[in-house]
Amino acid sequence: MKQKDIALIAVIAIISAAVSFLVSNKLFVTPDNRQQQVEVVDPINATFNAPNKKYFNSGSIDPTQNSSIGADNNQDPFNGSN
């Protein structure tokens, strides 16, 4: 390589480094601009309000219990034959 080629490569490297530094400052967020306001969440506590007596009472239907309508004599319902 000639002296002129080395100087040209050095100048191009310096210019490209300066341009990339300036472009990266515009594209990426600086640490000062990274601050963002967030919603504050109420802490969870151990207190629990009693459910409404209109819906949750001793006379209510219990949905966790099995309910059957009529007699079911089929002991193998997935067999396909009656």
N, C-alpha and C positions, 0 to 999 in steps of 0.2 A: 504494500500500500504506500501511496505517496503521502507526504505531509499534508497536502491539501485534502485528501480523502479523510484522514483522521480528524482534521479540524471540522470538516463538514458533518461527519457522524457525531462529533461532540456537540456541535451547535444544534443539530436536529434533536439529539437526546435532551438537551437543556430546554429547548422550546417545547418539546412534547411533555416533559415533566411539568413545566409551568402551566401548560394548557390543561393537563389532566388534574393538577392541583386546583385550578380555578373552577373547572367543571365539577369536580367532586364536592367542592364547597357549596355549589348551587344545588346539586342533586341530593346530597345526603343531609339529614337534619343535624344541626349542631346540638351539643348537649344543653344549651340554654333553651332551645325550642322544643325539647323533648318532654317538657312538663305538660300534663294533661289533667284536667279536673275529672274526678270520678265520683260516683254516687256513694254515699256512706250508707252502709247496711246496719240495721239495728242488731244488737247482739241477741243471741238466742238465750232464753232463760228457762228455768225448770218449771215455771208455773203454767198451768193448763186450765183454761176456762171450761166449765162444764157445758156439755152440748145442750141444745134446745130441748126442753122437756116435751114439746109438741111432737117432735119426730122420734126422740129416743126415750121411750118409756117401756114399762113392763108389758103393755098390751101390743107393742109393735110386732110386726112380722120379722122373724129372724132369717135373713137371706142366706145364712151359712148352713141352714138345715136342708137336708134333701127333701124334696117334695115330689110325690108321685100322684098321678091321676089314673085311677083304675088299677086293676090287678095286672101285673106283668109276670106271666108264667115262663117267659123265654129266659132261660139261664145263660144262653150263649147268643147275645144279640148281634154279634158280628160274623156269625157263621153263614148267614144268608138264607138258611132254610128255617121254616117255622115249625 
